[in-house]
């Protein structure tokens, strides 16, 4: 499982989420993708809003959330990956 973080430098919500990601202990490796530099990858994963976080296992998107996050939202999102791992 990995966490994929789609973001852009100009995005204020992305800067907020970047700070939150540094505050929280992440249970999986984090991969950051700048949508300006990687538009093809963003399109392949149907990223239409930023910031967007995805939990990906193999080639399967286990969970996806876009928009504004607070710390509780981030923790709840990360819990979705733990639930998925328990069912595998």
Beta strands, then each sheet from edge to edge (+ up, - down):
strand 1: 2-7
strand 2: 29-34
strand 3: 52-57
strand 4: 60-66
sheet 1: 2+ 1+ 3- 4+
end
